[in-house]
Amino acid sequence: MNTSVFENYESQVRSYCRHFPTVFKQSLGSFFIDEEGTKYIDFFCGAGAANYGHNNPVIKKKLIEYLENDGIIHALDMYTVAKREFIETFEEKVMKPRGLDYKIQFPGPTGTNANEAALKLARKVKKRTNVFALMGAFHGMTLGSLALTTDKTSRKGAGVSLDNVTFIPAPYMFPELDTVEYMQRLLDDDHSGIEKPAALFIETVQAEGGIMVFEAEWLKRIRKFCDDNDILLVVDDVQVGCCRSGTFFSFERAGIQPDIVTMSKSIGGYGLPLAITLIRPELDIWTPGEHNGTFRGNQMAFVAAKAGLDFMLENKIEDGVKAKGEIVKKYIEDEILPLDSRLAVRGIGLIWGIDFDKIPVKGLADKVEMKCFEKKMIIEGAGRNNCVVKIMPPLTISEEELRYGLAIVKEAVKEALSEI
């Protein structure tokens, strides 16, 4: 297999290809196919960008029709039919049934763009520079989002100081510490040295942080904390939104409404770049063009996104995710955890993690991921020291395919443990 052109000419910054050293040519449903015709089951899902499966035929048909009819390809933030139809669908079929009222901002087409917009707007609204974020967070790789992100390797790449963020211990880090009371103490204590923030940024499930699912009761308490202290609550739903957690928005299980919500990845419907920043109407104080970008509002992604939303609703994807999530949980508990008493599992919906942290063998989760690849599976790691194997298949995966993939994970874990 010829990979020399990548090795000779592509930057050293490339990463996923080092973990999956083959050349892929096709993808369909829950599978990748390389140029030699070998099929790999996908438990990675484009880091959450392909929730509706690869080359979903329903969405593909809409895209082909759009292109064949010479639909608008690029329009900055001008009015287009594709944008109108996406907004109408999102408003009428997603937000109104949930009692949500947000203005939709289209920043640049990636998750970090959505978070940069949220960060700028929060500071503009509250006229404060500091923000709170949680340890274990990942919010993006551009400088503002990176300042909110905690992993050391990513932060080192900035080359400048990353300021105006106070990191709060995540609630799982110190069971004896009440993180909400801790934040309140920081605000009330005139010797804390901490400036009142404009916003608190959270993921309700820290995906890159190790599949850390925050309890609904804790989410309710931080909503109240923000209300009591005139702080905006920003929920980053870039990876765990679009039904990944079992509901379209990951915060629905807590019955809360954030002030700002950021989304990307699967909101594009077909793996196409699209991002949205949802803003409570009274916070929408931008002046025209104050935050912009050449590719804000990807026209083909609008078409795919609308088709994806229709597909999601017509096929009751949320219910399917909850049912499949129970299959994953039961399989791991019954078949994988008994392989070693030090293993642990966490997750919700169709994002789960097998944690190897309690086994004092460096790189054990990495070895499991490598063995999965050898068995024709695409899967990645997460968490501190990459000690968590992350299970994140397409939401459209069949039960048969799901069990087939889980069996590969089991065999990979079994083999890796036998070699320590």
Backbone hydrogen bonds in HBPLUS format (Angstrom, degrees):
<---DONOR---> <-ACCEPTOR-->    atom                        ^
c    i                          cat <-CA-CA->   ^        H-A-AA   ^      H-
h    n   atom  resd res      DA  || num        DHA   H-A  angle D-A-AA Bond
n    s   type  num  typ     dist DA aas  dist angle  dist       angle   num
A0006-PHE N   A0003-THR O   3.14 MM   3  5.60 127.6  2.43 108.9 120.8     1
A0007-GLU N   A0003-THR O   3.16 MM   4  6.45 165.5  2.18 154.1 158.4     2
A0008-ASN N   A0004-SER O   2.76 MM   4  5.81 150.5  1.85 151.9 159.3     3
A0009-TYR N   A0005-VAL O   3.09 MM   4  5.89 153.2  2.16 135.5 142.1     4
A0010-GLU N   A0006-PHE O   2.85 MM   4  4.97 152.3  1.92 131.9 139.2     5
A0014-ARG N   A0011-SER O   3.32 MM   3  6.22 176.1  2.32 121.9 122.8     6
A0018-ARG N   A0015-SER O   2.86 MM   3  5.43 146.3  1.98 116.4 126.6     7
A0019-HIS N   A0016-TYR O   2.92 MM   3  5.26 135.6  2.12 106.0 118.4     8
A0020-PHE N   A0016-TYR O   3.00 MM   4  6.29 144.0  2.13 149.2 160.5     9
A0022-THR N   A0020-PHE O   2.81 MM   2  5.90 134.0  2.02 114.0  99.1    10
A0035-GLU N   A0023-VAL O   2.82 MM  12  5.98 151.6  1.90 178.4 170.6    11
A0025-LYS N   A0033-ILE O   2.81 MM   8  5.92 173.4  1.82 150.6 152.9    12
A0026-GLN N   A0033-ILE O   3.05 MM   7  5.02 169.7  2.06 146.6 149.2    13
A0033-ILE N   A0026-GLN O   2.79 MM   7  5.02 150.9  1.88 149.2 141.8    14
A0028-LEU N   A0031-PHE O   2.89 MM   3  5.45 156.4  1.95 150.8 158.7    15
A0031-PHE N   A0028-LEU O   3.03 MM   3  5.45 159.9  2.07 127.4 133.7    16
A0029-GLY N   A0054-HIS O   2.82 MM  25  4.60 154.2  1.88 138.0 129.1    17
A0054-HIS N   A0029-GLY O   2.92 MM  25  4.60 170.4  1.93 129.2 128.0    18
A0042-ASP N   A0030-SER O   2.79 MM  12  5.45 163.9  1.82 155.6 153.9    19
A0032-PHE N   A0040-TYR O   2.85 MM   8  5.09 159.2  1.89 150.7 156.9    20
A0040-TYR N   A0032-PHE O   2.82 MM   8  5.09 158.2  1.87 147.1 150.2    21
A0034-ASP N   A0038-THR O   2.96 MM   4  5.44 157.8  2.01 148.5 152.2    22
A0037-GLY N   A0034-ASP O   2.85 MM   3  5.34 163.2  1.88 120.1 123.9    23
A0041-ILE N   A0376-LYS O   3.03 MM 335  6.46 150.3  2.12 149.2 140.8    24
A0378-ILE N   A0041-ILE O   2.88 MM 337  6.25 160.5  1.92 163.3 166.5    25
A0043-PHE N   A0378-ILE O   2.78 MM 335  5.59 153.3  1.85 153.8 163.0    26
A0392-MET N   A0043-PHE O   3.11 MM 349  4.95 156.1  2.16 125.6 126.4    27
A0047-ALA N   A0044-PHE O   3.15 MM   3  5.77 133.6  2.38 114.0 123.8    28
A0048-GLY N   A0045-CYS O   2.79 MM   3  5.22 137.8  1.97 108.7 121.6    29
A0049-ALA N   A0045-CYS O   2.94 MM   4  6.25 119.1  2.32 142.1 158.8    30
A0050-ALA N   A0045-CYS O   3.22 MM   5  5.21 152.3  2.30 137.2 132.4    31
A0049-ALA N   A0046-GLY O   3.07 MM   3  4.88 143.8  2.21  95.7 106.5    32
A0053-GLY N   A0050-ALA O   3.04 MM   3  5.42 156.5  2.09 123.0 122.7    33
A0395-LEU N   A0051-ASN O   2.79 MM 344  5.24 140.7  1.94 132.7 145.2    34
A0060-LYS N   A0056-ASN O   2.85 MM   4  5.97 165.0  1.87 161.6 166.7    35
A0061-LYS N   A0057-PRO O   3.06 MM   4  6.02 153.3  2.13 136.6 142.4    36
A0063-LEU N   A0059-ILE O   3.08 MM   4  6.42 155.7  2.14 152.3 159.2    37
A0064-ILE N   A0060-LYS O   2.94 MM   4  6.17 165.1  1.96 156.6 160.0    38
A0065-GLU N   A0061-LYS O   3.01 MM   4  6.20 161.9  2.05 148.4 153.5    39
A0066-TYR N   A0062-LYS O   3.02 MM   4  6.19 153.9  2.09 142.1 149.2    40
A0067-LEU N   A0063-LEU O   2.97 MM   4  6.26 161.7  2.00 154.2 158.2    41
A0068-GLU N   A0064-ILE O   2.87 MM   4  6.02 163.3  1.90 153.9 158.9    42
A0069-ASN N   A0065-GLU O   3.09 MM   4  6.19 132.5  2.33 138.9 149.8    43
A0071-GLY N   A0066-TYR O   2.95 MM   5  5.25 154.5  2.02 154.7 156.5    44
A0070-ASP N   A0067-LEU O   3.04 MM   3  5.13 154.7  2.11 114.4 113.8    45
A0078-MET N   A0075-ALA O   2.80 MM   3  5.51 169.2  1.81 153.4 155.2    46
A0084-ARG N   A0080-THR O   3.02 MM   4  6.25 166.1  2.04 149.5 153.6    47
A0085-GLU N   A0081-VAL O   2.93 MM   4  6.13 165.2  1.95 156.4 159.7    48
A0086-PHE N   A0082-ALA O   3.10 MM   4  6.29 153.1  2.17 143.5 150.6    49
A0087-ILE N   A0083-LYS O   2.92 MM   4  6.16 172.3  1.92 160.2 161.8    50
A0088-GLU N   A0084-ARG O   2.89 MM   4  6.06 168.7  1.91 155.7 159.0    51
A0089-THR N   A0085-GLU O   3.07 MM   4  6.09 160.1  2.11 139.5 145.1    52
A0090-PHE N   A0086-PHE O   2.85 MM   4  6.04 167.9  1.86 158.9 162.4    53
A0091-GLU N   A0087-ILE O   2.85 MM   4  5.93 161.2  1.89 153.1 158.5    54
A0092-GLU N   A0088-GLU O   2.89 MM   4  5.90 171.9  1.89 151.6 154.3    55
A0093-LYS N   A0089-THR O   2.86 MM   4  5.50 157.0  1.91 143.7 150.6    56
A0094-VAL N   A0090-PHE O   3.16 MM   4  5.10 140.2  2.32 117.6 126.1    57
A0095-MET N   A0090-PHE O   2.98 MM   5  6.37 163.7  2.00 161.5 166.8    58
A0096-LYS N   A0091-GLU O   2.95 MM   5  5.99 168.5  1.97 163.4 166.1    59
A0098-ARG N   A0095-MET O   3.01 MM   3  5.29 138.9  2.18 107.2 119.3    60
A0100-LEU N   A0095-MET O   3.02 MM   5  4.95 171.3  2.02 141.6 138.8    61
A0099-GLY N   A0096-LYS O   2.96 MM   3  4.97 164.7  1.98 110.4 114.8    62
A0103-LYS N   A0279-ILE O   2.67 MM 176  5.06 165.0  1.69 157.4 154.7    63
A0279-ILE N   A0103-LYS O   2.88 MM 176  5.06 163.3  1.91 146.2 151.8    64
A0105-GLN N   A0277-THR O   2.88 MM 172  5.00 156.9  1.93 142.7 149.7    65
A0277-THR N   A0105-GLN O   2.88 MM 172  5.00 158.4  1.93 144.2 150.1    66
A0113-ASN N   A0110-THR O   3.09 MM   3  5.29 123.2  2.43  99.4 113.5    67
A0114-ALA N   A0110-THR O   3.20 MM   4  6.63 153.4  2.28 149.3 156.3    68
A0115-ASN N   A0111-GLY O   3.03 MM   4  6.38 154.9  2.10 151.5 158.4    69
A0116-GLU N   A0112-THR O   2.84 MM   4  6.04 150.1  1.93 146.1 154.6    70
A0117-ALA N   A0113-ASN O   3.04 MM   4  6.27 159.5  2.08 148.9 153.7    71
A0118-ALA N   A0114-ALA O   3.08 MM   4  6.33 158.1  2.13 142.2 148.2    72
A0119-LEU N   A0115-ASN O   2.88 MM   4  6.02 156.9  1.93 147.3 153.5    73
A0120-LYS N   A0116-GLU O   2.96 MM   4  6.17 167.1  1.97 153.6 156.4    74
A0121-LEU N   A0117-ALA O   2.93 MM   4  6.07 165.5  1.95 152.3 156.9    75
A0122-ALA N   A0118-ALA O   2.94 MM   4  6.02 162.0  1.97 147.3 152.4    76
A0123-ARG N   A0119-LEU O   3.21 MM   4  6.40 162.9  2.25 147.2 151.2    77
A0124-LYS N   A0120-LYS O   2.95 MM   4  6.14 150.1  2.04 144.5 153.8    78
A0125-VAL N   A0121-LEU O   2.81 MM   4  6.01 161.6  1.85 158.2 162.0    79
A0126-LYS N   A0122-ALA O   3.04 MM   4  6.13 172.9  2.04 151.1 153.3    80
A0127-LYS N   A0123-ARG O   2.79 MM   4  5.29 128.3  2.05 132.4 143.8    81
A0198-ALA N   A0130-ASN O   2.69 MM  68  6.08 154.9  1.75 164.0 159.8    82
A0131-VAL N   A0164-ASN O   3.09 MM  33  6.43 131.8  2.34 128.8 141.3    83
A0166-THR N   A0131-VAL O   2.85 MM  35  6.24 162.4  1.88 162.2 168.3    84
A0132-PHE N   A0199-ALA O   2.88 MM  67  6.25 168.1  1.89 160.6 164.0    85
A0201-PHE N   A0132-PHE O   2.90 MM  69  6.27 165.4  1.92 157.7 157.6    86
A0133-ALA N   A0166-THR O   3.12 MM  33  6.37 152.4  2.20 148.5 150.6    87
A0168-ILE N   A0133-ALA O   2.79 MM  35  6.10 158.6  1.83 156.5 163.9    88
A0137-ALA N   A0134-LEU O   3.20 MM   3  5.64 138.3  2.38 138.0 136.9    89
A0135-MET N   A0168-ILE O   2.89 MM  33  5.90 157.2  1.95 151.2 150.5    90
A0150-THR N   A0137-ALA O   3.11 MM  13  5.70 166.8  2.13 150.9 148.3    91
A0146-LEU N   A0142-THR O   2.63 MM   4  5.54 158.2  1.67 167.7 172.5    92
A0147-ALA N   A0143-LEU O   2.99 MM   4  6.06 139.0  2.17 136.1 144.9    93
A0147-ALA N   A0144-GLY O   3.20 MM   3  5.23 128.0  2.49  94.2 107.2    94
A0148-LEU N   A0145-SER O   2.98 MM   3  5.19 138.6  2.15 100.3 112.4    95
A0149-THR N   A0146-LEU O   3.04 MM   3  4.83 149.9  2.13  97.6 107.1    96
A0155-ARG N   A0151-ASP O   3.17 MM   4  6.42 164.2  2.20 155.3 160.1    97
A0156-LYS N   A0152-LYS O   2.97 MM   4  6.14 150.1  2.06 150.8 158.6    98
A0157-GLY N   A0154-SER O   3.18 MM   3  5.49 136.9  2.38 102.6 113.6    99
A0158-ALA N   A0155-ARG O   3.13 MM   3  5.63 164.6  2.15 114.5 119.3   100
A0173-MET N   A0170-ALA O   2.97 MM   3  5.59 161.6  2.01 124.9 130.7   101
A0177-LEU N   A0174-PHE O   2.79 MM   3  5.35 161.3  1.83 124.8 131.3   102
A0182-TYR N   A0178-ASP O   2.89 MM   4  6.12 151.6  1.97 150.4 159.9   103
A0183-MET N   A0179-THR O   3.00 MM   4  6.19 157.6  2.05 141.9 146.0   104
A0184-GLN N   A0180-VAL O   3.03 MM   4  6.30 157.4  2.08 147.3 153.8   105
A0185-ARG N   A0181-GLU O   2.86 MM   4  6.09 152.0  1.94 147.2 154.9   106
A0186-LEU N   A0182-TYR O   3.01 MM   4  6.34 151.5  2.09 147.1 154.7   107
A0187-LEU N   A0183-MET O   3.19 MM   4  6.52 146.7  2.31 143.2 151.2   108
A0188-ASP N   A0184-GLN O   2.92 MM   4  6.16 154.3  1.99 149.9 157.6   109
A0189-ASP N   A0185-ARG O   2.87 MM   4  5.68 155.2  1.93 153.0 156.5   110
A0192-SER N   A0189-ASP O   3.15 MM   3  5.33 161.1  2.19 116.6 114.5   111
A0232-LEU N   A0198-ALA O   3.05 MM  34  6.26 174.9  2.05 140.4 139.5   112
A0200-LEU N   A0232-LEU O   2.78 MM  32  6.22 152.5  1.86 168.5 177.7   113
A0234-VAL N   A0200-LEU O   2.93 MM  34  6.03 178.6  1.93 157.0 157.4   114
A0202-ILE N   A0234-VAL O   2.97 MM  32  6.36 155.0  2.03 164.3 172.3   115
A0236-ASP N   A0202-ILE O   2.84 MM  34  6.07 169.5  1.85 162.2 165.9   116
A0214-PHE N   A0204-THR O   2.99 MM  10  5.58 172.0  2.00 166.5 166.4   117
A0206-GLN N   A0212-MET O   2.83 MM   6  4.91 149.9  1.92 144.8 142.3   118
A0211-ILE N   A0206-GLN O   2.86 MM   5  5.36 120.2  2.23 144.2 158.6   119
A0212-MET N   A0206-GLN O   3.00 MM   6  4.91 156.1  2.06 131.1 134.5   120
A0210-GLY N   A0207-ALA O   3.10 MM   3  5.59 165.3  2.12 114.1 117.2   121
A0211-ILE N   A0207-ALA O   3.31 MM   4  4.49 147.9  2.42 110.9 119.6   122
A0383-GLY N   A0208-GLU O   2.86 MM 175  5.67 161.8  1.90 136.2 137.9   123
A0218-TRP N   A0215-GLU O   3.12 MM   3  5.31 120.6  2.49 100.0 114.0   124
A0219-LEU N   A0215-GLU O   3.08 MM   4  6.45 157.6  2.13 152.2 158.6   125
A0220-LYS N   A0216-ALA O   2.98 MM   4  6.29 151.1  2.06 148.8 156.5   126
A0221-ARG N   A0217-GLU O   3.06 MM   4  6.31 151.3  2.15 142.1 149.7   127
A0222-ILE N   A0218-TRP O   2.97 MM   4  6.32 152.9  2.05 152.1 158.8   128
A0223-ARG N   A0219-LEU O   3.07 MM   4  6.27 144.6  2.20 140.1 149.7   129
A0224-LYS N   A0220-LYS O   3.10 MM   4  6.41 156.6  2.16 145.9 151.4   130
A0225-PHE N   A0221-ARG O   2.83 MM   4  6.07 155.4  1.89 144.6 152.4   131
A0226-CYS N   A0222-ILE O   2.94 MM   4  6.05 161.8  1.97 144.1 147.7   132
A0227-ASP N   A0223-ARG O   3.04 MM   4  6.29 159.6  2.08 145.4 151.3   133
A0228-ASP N   A0224-LYS O   2.80 MM   4  5.98 165.7  1.82 158.5 162.0   134
A0229-ASN N   A0225-PHE O   3.15 MM   4  6.23 135.3  2.36 140.0 150.7   135
A0229-ASN N   A0226-CYS O   3.27 MM   3  5.26 133.3  2.50  94.3 106.5   136
A0231-ILE N   A0226-CYS O   2.95 MM   5  4.61 173.7  1.95 140.1 141.6   137
A0259-ASP N   A0233-LEU O   2.87 MM  26  5.32 143.9  2.00 142.1 153.9   138
A0260-ILE N   A0233-LEU O   3.26 MM  27  6.57 156.6  2.31 150.3 150.6   139
A0235-VAL N   A0260-ILE O   2.98 MM  25  6.44 158.2  2.03 159.1 160.3   140
A0262-THR N   A0235-VAL O   3.02 MM  27  6.47 158.5  2.07 156.4 159.7   141
A0237-ASP N   A0262-THR O   2.82 MM  25  5.59 147.6  1.92 149.4 157.9   142
A0241-GLY N   A0237-ASP O   3.08 MM   4  4.61 126.4  2.38 119.3 119.5   143
A0244-ARG N   A0241-GLY O   3.33 MM   3  5.62 168.3  2.34 111.7 114.3   144
A0242-CYS N   A0248-PHE O   2.81 MM   6  4.65 111.6  2.29 153.6 156.3   145
A0243-CYS N   A0248-PHE O   3.24 MM   5  3.96 162.7  2.28 103.8 107.7   146
A0246-GLY N   A0243-CYS O   2.92 MM   3  5.00 154.4  1.99 108.8 117.3   147
A0350-LEU N   A0244-ARG O   3.02 MM 106  5.75 171.0  2.03 169.3 171.3   148
A0252-GLU N   A0249-PHE O   3.34 MM   3  5.78 168.6  2.35 113.9 117.3   149
A0254-ALA N   A0251-PHE O   3.05 MM   3  5.69 155.2  2.11 117.5 124.6   150
A0255-GLY N   A0252-GLU O   2.96 MM   3  5.12 154.4  2.02 107.3 115.7   151
A0280-ARG N   A0259-ASP O   3.10 MM  21  5.61 145.2  2.23 169.6 170.0   152
A0261-VAL N   A0278-LEU O   2.95 MM  17  4.94 152.0  2.03 132.9 141.3   153
A0278-LEU N   A0261-VAL O   2.71 MM  17  4.94 166.0  1.73 159.6 160.6   154
A0263-MET N   A0276-ILE O   2.95 MM  13  5.34 158.3  2.00 162.8 164.0   155
A0276-ILE N   A0263-MET O   2.93 MM  13  5.34 159.5  1.97 142.4 147.5   156
A0267-ILE N   A0264-SER O   3.02 MM   3  5.34 173.7  2.02 127.4 129.3   157
A0268-GLY N   A0265-LYS O   3.17 MM   3  6.15 169.8  2.18 127.7 130.5   158
A0269-GLY N   A0266-SER O   3.00 MM   3  5.29 166.5  2.02 110.8 114.6   159
A0270-TYR N   A0268-GLY O   2.87 MM   2  5.76 135.9  2.06  92.0  90.6   160
A0283-LEU N   A0280-ARG O   2.79 MM   3  5.50 157.7  1.84 129.5 137.1   161
A0284-ASP N   A0281-PRO O   3.16 MM   3  5.41 161.2  2.20 110.1 115.9   162
A0285-ILE N   A0283-LEU O   2.78 MM   2  5.67 127.4  2.06 114.9  98.4   163
A0290-GLU N   A0287-THR O   2.94 MM   3  5.42 158.6  1.99 146.6 144.2   164
A0296-ARG N   A0293-GLY O   3.26 MM   3  5.39 154.7  2.32 118.2 113.9   165
A0301-ALA N   A0298-ASN O   3.04 MM   3  5.13 115.2  2.48  97.5 114.0   166
A0302-PHE N   A0298-ASN O   2.87 MM   4  6.25 140.6  2.03 150.6 162.9   167
A0302-PHE N   A0299-GLN O   3.14 MM   3  5.06 123.0  2.49  90.9 105.2   168
A0303-VAL N   A0299-GLN O   3.29 MM   4  6.69 153.5  2.37 145.4 150.7   169
A0304-ALA N   A0300-MET O   2.98 MM   4  6.30 165.0  2.00 150.5 154.5   170
A0305-ALA N   A0301-ALA O   2.65 MM   4  5.67 154.9  1.71 147.5 155.3   171
A0306-LYS N   A0302-PHE O   3.00 MM   4  6.13 163.3  2.03 146.6 150.1   172
A0307-ALA N   A0303-VAL O   3.07 MM   4  6.29 166.2  2.09 147.8 152.0   173
A0308-GLY N   A0304-ALA O   2.74 MM   4  5.90 147.7  1.84 143.9 154.0   174
A0309-LEU N   A0305-ALA O   2.92 MM   4  6.17 154.6  1.98 149.6 155.2   175
A0310-ASP N   A0306-LYS O   2.99 MM   4  6.27 164.4  2.02 154.1 158.2   176
A0311-PHE N   A0307-ALA O   2.87 MM   4  6.02 159.1  1.91 145.9 152.3   177
A0312-MET N   A0308-GLY O   2.82 MM   4  5.97 157.1  1.87 145.9 152.6   178
A0313-LEU N   A0309-LEU O   3.02 MM   4  6.25 160.6  2.06 151.2 154.9   179
A0314-GLU N   A0310-ASP O   2.88 MM   4  6.00 170.2  1.89 155.9 159.3   180
A0315-ASN N   A0311-PHE O   3.01 MM   4  5.93 150.1  2.10 146.0 152.5   181
A0317-ILE N   A0312-MET O   3.06 MM   5  5.15 173.1  2.06 154.4 156.4   182
A0316-LYS N   A0313-LEU O   3.26 MM   3  5.14 165.6  2.28 102.6 106.2   183
A0320-GLY N   A0316-LYS O   3.15 MM   4  6.49 159.8  2.19 150.7 156.9   184
A0321-VAL N   A0317-ILE O   2.85 MM   4  6.08 153.0  1.92 156.2 162.9   185
A0322-LYS N   A0318-GLU O   3.17 MM   4  6.48 159.6  2.22 150.0 154.5   186
A0323-ALA N   A0319-ASP O   3.13 MM   4  6.40 160.9  2.17 150.0 154.7   187
A0324-LYS N   A0320-GLY O   2.92 MM   4  6.08 165.4  1.94 151.7 156.0   188
A0325-GLY N   A0321-VAL O   2.79 MM   4  5.85 148.0  1.90 145.6 154.9   189
A0326-GLU N   A0322-LYS O   3.25 MM   4  6.52 145.3  2.38 139.9 147.1   190
A0327-ILE N   A0323-ALA O   3.30 MM   4  6.70 145.5  2.42 139.6 148.7   191
A0327-ILE N   A0324-LYS O   3.08 MM   3  4.97 118.9  2.46  91.6 107.0   192
A0328-VAL N   A0324-LYS O   2.99 MM   4  6.37 158.7  2.04 152.7 157.3   193
A0329-LYS N   A0325-GLY O   2.96 MM   4  6.18 169.4  1.97 151.1 154.0   194
A0330-LYS N   A0326-GLU O   2.97 MM   4  6.04 167.7  1.99 146.7 150.3   195
A0331-TYR N   A0327-ILE O   2.93 MM   4  6.03 162.2  1.96 149.7 155.2   196
A0332-ILE N   A0328-VAL O   2.97 MM   4  6.15 172.4  1.98 158.9 160.6   197
A0333-GLU N   A0329-LYS O   2.98 MM   4  6.13 165.8  2.00 150.0 154.6   198
A0334-ASP N   A0330-LYS O   2.82 MM   4  5.87 156.1  1.88 149.1 155.9   199
A0335-GLU N   A0331-TYR O   2.70 MM   4  5.50 160.9  1.74 153.4 158.8   200
A0336-ILE N   A0332-ILE O   3.00 MM   4  4.79 143.1  2.14 117.0 128.0   201
A0337-LEU N   A0332-ILE O   2.84 MM   5  6.05 169.4  1.85 168.5 167.5   202
A0339-LEU N   A0336-ILE O   2.97 MM   3  5.52 157.9  2.02 117.7 125.0   203
A0340-ASP N   A0337-LEU O   3.17 MM   3  5.92 159.3  2.21 123.1 127.0   204
A0343-LEU N   A0340-ASP O   3.11 MM   3  5.79 171.4  2.12 123.1 125.8   205
A0344-ALA N   A0355-ASP O   3.28 MM  11  5.05 146.8  2.39 134.7 141.6   206
A0355-ASP N   A0344-ALA O   2.77 MM  11  5.05 161.4  1.81 144.2 149.8   207
A0346-ARG N   A0353-GLY O   3.06 MM   7  5.35 149.6  2.15 146.3 154.8   208
A0353-GLY N   A0346-ARG O   2.77 MM   7  5.35 155.0  1.83 161.3 164.8   209
A0348-ILE N   A0351-ILE O   3.08 MM   3  5.76 153.7  2.15 149.1 154.4   210
A0351-ILE N   A0348-ILE O   3.04 MM   3  5.76 147.4  2.15 140.7 149.9   211
A0352-TRP N   A0391-ILE O   3.01 MM  39  5.01 162.6  2.04 142.6 148.3   212
A0391-ILE N   A0352-TRP O   2.68 MM  39  5.01 173.0  1.68 153.2 155.8   213
A0354-ILE N   A0389-VAL O   2.95 MM  35  5.18 156.8  2.01 141.8 147.7   214
A0389-VAL N   A0354-ILE O   2.97 MM  35  5.18 160.1  2.01 146.5 146.1   215
A0356-PHE N   A0387-CYS O   2.92 MM  31  5.40 170.3  1.93 159.9 163.1   216
A0359-ILE N   A0356-PHE O   3.03 MM   3  5.64 163.3  2.05 121.4 126.9   217
A0361-VAL N   A0359-ILE O   2.67 MM   2  5.68 142.0  1.81 110.0  98.1   218
A0367-LYS N   A0363-GLY O   3.01 MM   4  6.27 148.2  2.11 145.1 153.6   219
A0368-VAL N   A0364-LEU O   3.05 MM   4  6.42 150.4  2.14 146.4 154.3   220
A0369-GLU N   A0365-ALA O   2.99 MM   4  6.33 160.7  2.03 151.3 155.9   221
A0370-MET N   A0366-ASP O   2.97 MM   4  6.23 151.9  2.05 146.0 153.8   222
A0371-LYS N   A0367-LYS O   2.92 MM   4  6.17 157.3  1.98 148.7 154.6   223
A0372-CYS N   A0368-VAL O   2.86 MM   4  6.13 150.1  1.95 149.8 158.7   224
A0373-PHE N   A0369-GLU O   3.05 MM   4  6.34 153.7  2.12 142.8 149.1   225
A0374-GLU N   A0370-MET O   3.00 MM   4  6.35 153.1  2.07 145.1 152.7   226
A0375-LYS N   A0371-LYS O   3.03 MM   4  6.28 133.7  2.26 137.2 149.3   227
A0375-LYS N   A0372-CYS O   2.99 MM   3  4.99 128.7  2.26  94.4 108.9   228
A0377-MET N   A0372-CYS O   2.94 MM   5  5.21 124.3  2.26 125.0 134.5   229
A0376-LYS N   A0373-PHE O   2.89 MM   3  4.87 154.7  1.96 110.6 111.8   230
A0390-LYS N   A0380-GLU O   2.88 MM  10  5.72 162.1  1.91 154.3 159.7   231
A0382-ALA N   A0388-VAL O   2.81 MM   6  5.11 136.5  2.00 142.6 152.4   232
A0388-VAL N   A0382-ALA O   3.05 MM   6  5.11 151.3  2.13 160.9 155.7   233
A0386-ASN N   A0383-GLY O   2.93 MM   3  4.91 147.5  2.04 131.0 124.7   234
A0387-CYS N   A0384-ARG O   3.16 MM   3  6.14 148.0  2.27 129.2 131.5   235
A0397-ILE N   A0394-PRO O   3.20 MM   3  5.47 167.6  2.21 112.2 114.4   236
A0402-LEU N   A0398-SER O   2.87 MM   4  6.06 156.5  1.92 150.5 157.9   237
A0403-ARG N   A0399-GLU O   2.97 MM   4  6.16 163.4  2.00 151.0 154.1   238
A0404-TYR N   A0400-GLU O   2.99 MM   4  6.15 153.5  2.07 143.4 151.4   239
A0405-GLY N   A0401-GLU O   2.92 MM   4  6.15 159.7  1.96 150.0 154.4   240
A0406-LEU N   A0402-LEU O   2.93 MM   4  6.19 159.6  1.97 149.6 155.6   241
A0407-ALA N   A0403-ARG O   2.97 MM   4  6.12 148.7  2.07 144.2 151.8   242
A0408-ILE N   A0404-TYR O   3.25 MM   4  6.61 144.2  2.39 139.7 148.7   243
A0408-ILE N   A0405-GLY O   3.06 MM   3  5.12 121.8  2.42  96.1 110.6   244
A0409-VAL N   A0405-GLY O   3.07 MM   4  6.48 157.3  2.12 150.9 156.6   245
A0410-LYS N   A0406-LEU O   2.93 MM   4  6.22 159.7  1.98 148.3 153.8   246
A0411-GLU N   A0407-ALA O   3.04 MM   4  6.28 163.8  2.07 147.9 151.2   247
A0412-ALA N   A0408-ILE O   2.93 MM   4  6.15 155.7  1.99 151.5 158.7   248
A0413-VAL N   A0409-VAL O   2.88 MM   4  6.12 163.1  1.91 157.2 161.3   249
A0414-LYS N   A0410-LYS O   2.88 MM   4  6.08 163.8  1.91 152.6 157.7   250
A0415-GLU N   A0411-GLU O   2.96 MM   4  6.11 159.6  2.01 145.9 150.7   251
A0416-ALA N   A0412-ALA O   2.96 MM   4  6.11 164.0  1.98 149.3 154.1   252
A0417-LEU N   A0413-VAL O   2.90 MM   4  6.08 162.6  1.93 154.8 159.3   253
A0418-SER N   A0414-LYS O   3.08 MM   4  6.22 145.1  2.21 139.0 148.4   254
A0419-GLU N   A0416-ALA O   3.22 MM   3  5.40 150.3  2.31 101.4 110.1   255
A0420-ILE N   A0417-LEU O   3.34 MM   3  5.60 172.0  2.35 110.0 112.2   256
